[in-house]
């Protein structure tokens, strides 16, 4: 039999309750996520004074650094990008595969406020305008879409020029001007 050096470092749990042969509770509740997923996602870590907002797989995590507690929002597919409005009360998450593509989440309650669909092949990037009324997104289908998220309406959409888009942002102070950047290009949209 092979030696197992790791067995020397295993210690008994501090609050171990022995099983009495009964089945465990049928409901499981996520208490904590350890780790961070930065592979294949964009702009997915935001520091908000004593809170951090980030995604891990299909989960949006709000981690309170003072109380050492985490709250979660569970998406229906992998979160590929997120944007926190500068007032730090709402967050837009973009998903990889399933509609809705964009979910607007209240960061205080971690509850969804709006569901938006348009980009057929998942999202690459998204951003809020300064007022927090509009969300711009670019999907893998290389289409820029501007949503009025409170009313669930598409305000404008346009195909990009076919090159890979890496990010899109509203220009500061504007709800109708965008900048799109990618490999070897920067484009301004009105």
C-alpha positions as CSV (number, residue, x, y, z in Angstrom):
1,X,0.0,0.0,0.0
2,X,1.3,3.4,-1.0
3,X,2.1,6.0,1.6
4,X,-0.3,8.9,1.8
5,X,1.6,11.9,3.3
6,X,-1.5,14.1,3.1
7,X,-3.3,12.0,5.7
8,X,-1.1,13.5,8.4
9,X,-2.4,17.0,7.7
10,X,-6.1,16.1,7.9
11,X,-7.7,17.2,11.2
12,X,-11.2,16.5,12.6
13,X,-13.9,19.2,12.0
14,X,-14.3,21.6,14.9
15,X,-18.1,21.3,15.0
16,X,-18.6,17.8,13.9
17,X,-22.0,16.3,14.5
18,X,-22.0,12.5,14.1
19,X,-24.6,11.0,11.8
20,X,-27.4,9.0,13.4
21,X,-28.2,7.1,10.2
22,X,-30.8,9.6,9.0
23,X,-30.8,11.3,5.7
24,X,-29.5,14.9,5.5
25,X,-31.8,17.8,4.8
26,X,-33.0,17.8,1.3
27,X,-32.3,21.6,0.9
28,X,-28.7,22.8,0.4
29,X,-27.8,26.4,0.8
30,X,-24.6,28.0,-0.6
31,X,-22.8,29.8,2.2
32,X,-19.5,30.8,0.7
33,X,-17.6,30.7,-2.6
34,X,-13.9,30.4,-2.3
35,X,-11.9,31.5,-5.4
36,X,-12.4,33.7,-8.4
37,X,-13.1,32.9,-12.1
38,X,-11.2,35.3,-14.4
39,X,-10.8,33.0,-17.4
40,X,-12.9,33.9,-20.5
41,X,-14.8,36.7,-18.8
42,X,-14.4,40.5,-19.0
43,X,-14.7,43.3,-16.4
44,X,-16.0,40.9,-13.7
45,X,-14.4,42.3,-10.5
46,X,-15.6,45.5,-9.0
47,X,-14.6,47.0,-5.6
48,X,-17.4,49.1,-4.0
49,X,-15.8,50.6,-0.8
50,X,-16.2,47.6,1.6
51,X,-17.9,45.3,-0.9
52,X,-16.7,43.3,-3.9
53,X,-18.8,42.3,-6.8
54,X,-17.6,39.5,-9.0
55,X,-18.7,36.4,-10.9
56,X,-17.7,32.8,-10.6
57,X,-19.3,30.6,-13.3
58,X,-23.1,31.1,-13.1
59,X,-23.0,33.0,-9.8
60,X,-22.8,36.7,-9.1
61,X,-21.2,37.2,-5.7
62,X,-21.5,40.3,-3.4
63,X,-18.8,39.9,-0.8
64,X,-19.0,42.1,2.3
65,X,-15.5,42.6,3.5
66,X,-16.5,44.1,6.9
67,X,-19.0,41.4,7.9
68,X,-17.2,38.6,6.0
69,X,-20.5,37.5,4.4
70,X,-21.5,36.7,0.8
71,X,-24.8,37.0,-1.0
72,X,-25.5,35.4,-4.4
73,X,-27.5,35.8,-7.5
74,X,-27.7,32.6,-9.7
75,X,-27.8,33.1,-13.4
76,X,-29.0,30.5,-15.9
77,X,-25.7,30.2,-17.7
78,X,-22.0,31.3,-17.3
79,X,-21.6,35.0,-16.6
80,X,-19.3,36.4,-19.3
81,X,-19.2,40.1,-18.4
82,X,-20.6,42.5,-15.9
83,X,-21.0,46.2,-15.4
84,X,-21.7,48.1,-12.2
85,X,-23.4,51.5,-12.6
86,X,-21.3,54.3,-11.1
87,X,-23.9,54.9,-8.3
88,X,-23.2,51.3,-7.2
89,X,-26.8,50.2,-6.7
90,X,-27.4,48.1,-9.9
91,X,-25.3,45.7,-11.9
92,X,-25.8,44.3,-15.4
93,X,-24.6,40.8,-16.1
94,X,-24.1,39.2,-19.5
95,X,-24.6,35.5,-20.0
96,X,-22.9,33.1,-22.3
97,X,-25.7,31.1,-23.8
98,X,-29.2,31.3,-22.6
99,X,-31.8,34.0,-22.9
100,X,-32.1,36.4,-21.3
101,X,-28.7,37.7,-22.4
102,X,-28.6,40.6,-19.9
103,X,-30.0,40.6,-16.3
104,X,-30.1,43.8,-14.3
105,X,-29.6,43.0,-10.6
106,X,-30.3,45.2,-7.6
107,X,-27.0,45.1,-5.6
108,X,-28.7,45.7,-2.3
109,X,-31.2,42.9,-2.5
110,X,-29.4,40.7,-5.1
111,X,-32.8,40.4,-6.9
112,X,-33.3,40.8,-10.7
113,X,-34.9,44.0,-11.9
114,X,-35.0,43.4,-15.6
115,X,-34.3,40.7,-18.2
116,X,-33.2,41.7,-21.7
117,X,-32.7,39.5,-24.8
118,X,-31.3,40.3,-28.2
119,X,-27.7,39.0,-28.7
120,X,-28.1,35.4,-30.0
121,X,-24.7,34.0,-29.2
122,X,-23.8,35.3,-25.8
123,X,-22.3,38.6,-24.6
124,X,-18.8,39.9,-24.8
125,X,-19.1,43.2,-23.0
126,X,-21.6,45.7,-21.7
127,X,-21.9,49.2,-20.0
128,X,-24.3,51.6,-18.4
129,X,-24.8,55.2,-19.4
130,X,-24.2,57.9,-16.7
131,X,-27.8,58.1,-15.8
132,X,-28.3,54.4,-15.5
133,X,-31.2,54.3,-18.0
134,X,-29.5,52.5,-20.9
135,X,-27.2,49.5,-21.3
136,X,-25.1,48.9,-24.3
137,X,-23.9,45.4,-25.2
138,X,-21.9,43.6,-27.8
139,X,-22.5,39.9,-28.4
140,X,-20.6,37.2,-30.1
141,X,-22.8,37.9,-33.1
142,X,-20.9,41.2,-33.4
143,X,-24.0,43.4,-33.0
144,X,-24.0,46.5,-30.8
145,X,-27.4,46.9,-29.0
146,X,-28.6,49.8,-26.8
147,X,-31.4,48.8,-24.4
148,X,-33.7,51.0,-22.3
149,X,-33.5,48.4,-19.5
150,X,-36.3,49.9,-17.4
151,X,-38.8,49.5,-20.2
152,X,-37.3,46.4,-21.8
153,X,-36.9,48.2,-25.2
154,X,-34.2,48.1,-27.8
155,X,-33.3,51.8,-28.5
156,X,-30.7,51.1,-31.3
157,X,-28.7,48.3,-32.8
158,X,-26.1,48.0,-35.5
159,X,-23.7,45.3,-36.7
160,X,-20.0,46.0,-35.9
161,X,-17.5,45.9,-38.7
162,X,-16.6,42.2,-38.3
163,X,-13.4,42.6,-36.3
164,X,-13.3,41.2,-32.8
165,X,-14.7,43.7,-30.3
166,X,-13.1,43.7,-26.9
167,X,-15.0,46.5,-25.1
168,X,-17.8,49.1,-25.6
169,X,-18.5,52.1,-23.3
170,X,-20.8,55.1,-23.3
171,X,-18.8,58.3,-23.5
172,X,-18.8,60.1,-20.1
173,X,-21.8,62.4,-19.8
174,X,-23.5,61.0,-22.9
175,X,-26.4,58.6,-23.5
176,X,-26.0,58.6,-27.3
177,X,-22.3,58.4,-28.0
178,X,-20.3,55.2,-27.7
179,X,-16.7,54.0,-28.1
180,X,-16.0,50.5,-29.3
181,X,-12.5,49.1,-29.2
182,X,-11.0,45.8,-30.4
183,X,-7.9,44.4,-31.9
184,X,-6.2,47.2,-33.9
185,X,-9.2,49.6,-33.9
186,X,-11.1,52.2,-31.9
187,X,-14.5,53.3,-33.3
188,X,-16.8,56.1,-32.1
189,X,-20.6,55.7,-32.5
190,X,-23.4,58.2,-32.4
